Amino acid sequence: MLLLAVIVCGVVWRSQWRSFPVVFCGAFLLLTAVVCGIAGTVALGHNLTPFPQPSSSTRLVQNGIYGLMRHPLYTAVICGSIGWAFVWQSGPALMAALVLAPFFDAKARREEQWLRERFSEYARYEERVRRFLPWVY
């Protein structure tokens, strides 16, 4: 619902401000989202599932973009949403996009509990690799 709100608000309440740097930043965030999304999907391969809880056949992926961030697909959605709001220059879309960040942070934390239970090496992986932003968070 939040993602749909970001998309709709961007189109309906667009051009609320005029700033080329903001649009440029939005385009950069959209490009970042595409790169993170594709790289995450490729690295996961057959492990990709719509469910956050790992199945018994899942293996822990630590290569590719997963060597830089633990949740590139969530990063893609967050960056894409904020980028969308910036490109459309929409305050309501930006507000909805900013609500997505704590939602995905909470979702990632719950998923990580399951991953720690499933994979003994996950704790070491967490120490090495940040959640959403390489070397930052």
C-alpha positions as CSV (number, residue, x, y, z in Angstrom):
1,M,0.0,0.0,0.0
2,L,2.8,2.4,0.9
3,L,4.6,1.8,-2.4
4,L,1.3,2.4,-4.3
5,A,0.9,5.6,-2.3
6,V,4.4,6.7,-3.4
7,I,3.6,6.1,-7.0
8,V,0.2,7.7,-7.0
9,C,1.1,10.7,-4.9
10,G,4.1,11.4,-7.2
11,V,1.9,11.6,-10.2
12,V,-1.1,13.4,-8.6
13,W,0.8,15.9,-6.5
14,R,3.8,16.6,-8.8
15,S,5.9,19.8,-9.3
16,Q,5.4,21.1,-5.8
17,W,8.8,22.6,-6.0
18,R,11.2,23.3,-8.9
19,S,14.8,22.2,-8.3
20,F,17.1,20.6,-10.9
21,P,19.5,19.3,-8.3
22,V,16.6,17.4,-6.6
23,V,15.5,15.9,-9.9
24,F,19.1,14.9,-10.6
25,C,19.4,13.3,-7.2
26,G,16.1,11.5,-7.8
27,A,17.4,10.2,-11.1
28,F,20.5,9.0,-9.4
29,L,18.5,7.2,-6.7
30,L,16.3,5.6,-9.3
31,L,19.4,4.3,-11.1
32,T,20.8,3.1,-7.8
33,A,17.5,1.3,-7.2
34,V,17.7,-0.4,-10.6
35,V,21.3,-1.5,-10.0
36,C,20.6,-2.8,-6.5
37,G,17.5,-4.6,-7.6
38,I,19.0,-6.3,-10.6
39,A,22.2,-7.2,-8.8
40,G,20.3,-8.6,-5.8
41,T,18.0,-10.6,-8.0
42,V,20.9,-12.1,-10.0
43,A,22.9,-12.9,-6.8
44,L,20.0,-14.6,-5.2
45,G,19.2,-16.7,-8.2
46,H,17.1,-19.7,-7.2
47,N,17.0,-18.5,-3.6
48,L,14.8,-15.6,-4.6
49,T,11.4,-15.9,-2.9
50,P,8.6,-13.5,-2.1
51,F,8.7,-14.8,1.5
52,P,11.1,-13.3,4.0
53,Q,11.5,-16.5,6.0
54,P,14.2,-18.7,4.6
55,S,13.1,-22.2,3.4
56,S,15.0,-25.4,4.2
57,S,16.5,-25.4,0.7
58,T,17.8,-21.8,0.9
59,R,21.5,-21.1,1.0
60,L,23.0,-18.0,2.5
61,V,24.2,-15.7,-0.3
62,Q,27.2,-13.6,0.6
63,N,28.6,-12.9,-2.8
64,G,28.0,-10.2,-5.4
65,I,26.1,-7.2,-4.0
66,Y,25.4,-9.3,-0.9
67,G,29.1,-8.7,-0.1
68,L,28.3,-5.0,0.2
69,M,24.8,-4.9,1.7
70,R,22.6,-7.5,3.4
71,H,19.3,-6.3,1.9
72,P,19.8,-4.9,-1.6
73,L,16.2,-5.5,-2.7
74,Y,14.9,-3.5,0.2
75,T,17.5,-0.8,-0.5
76,A,16.2,-0.8,-4.1
77,V,12.7,-0.2,-3.0
78,I,13.6,2.6,-0.6
79,C,16.0,4.4,-3.0
80,G,13.5,3.9,-5.9
81,S,10.6,5.4,-3.8
82,I,12.6,8.4,-2.7
83,G,14.0,8.9,-6.2
84,W,10.5,8.7,-7.6
85,A,9.3,11.4,-5.2
86,F,12.3,13.6,-6.1
87,V,11.9,13.2,-9.8
88,W,8.2,14.1,-9.6
89,Q,9.0,16.8,-7.0
90,S,6.2,15.6,-4.8
91,G,6.0,16.3,-1.1
92,P,3.2,13.7,-0.4
93,A,5.1,11.0,-2.3
94,L,8.3,11.9,-0.4
95,M,6.4,11.5,2.9
96,A,5.1,8.1,1.9
97,A,8.5,7.1,0.7
98,L,10.1,8.1,4.0
99,V,7.6,5.9,5.9
100,L,8.8,2.9,3.8
101,A,12.3,3.1,5.3
102,P,11.4,2.2,8.9
103,F,9.0,-0.4,7.6
104,F,11.7,-2.2,5.6
105,D,14.2,-1.7,8.5
106,A,11.7,-3.6,10.8
107,K,11.1,-6.2,8.1
108,A,14.9,-6.7,7.6
109,R,15.4,-7.1,11.4
110,R,12.8,-9.8,11.6
111,E,14.2,-11.6,8.5
112,E,17.7,-11.4,10.1
113,Q,16.3,-13.2,13.2
114,W,15.2,-16.1,11.0
115,L,18.5,-16.1,9.1
116,R,20.5,-16.3,12.4
117,E,18.4,-19.3,13.4
118,R,18.9,-21.0,10.1
119,F,22.5,-20.2,9.4
120,S,25.2,-20.3,12.0
121,E,27.5,-18.1,9.9
122,Y,25.0,-15.3,9.7
123,A,26.2,-13.6,12.8
124,R,29.7,-13.2,11.3
125,Y,28.2,-12.0,8.0
126,E,26.3,-9.3,10.0
127,E,29.5,-8.1,11.5
128,R,31.2,-7.7,8.1
129,V,28.3,-6.4,6.0
130,R,25.9,-3.5,6.7
131,R,22.2,-3.7,6.3
132,F,21.3,-1.1,3.6
133,L,24.2,1.2,2.9
134,P,27.7,-0.2,2.5
135,W,30.1,0.8,5.3
136,V,27.3,3.0,6.9
137,Y,24.1,1.2,7.9
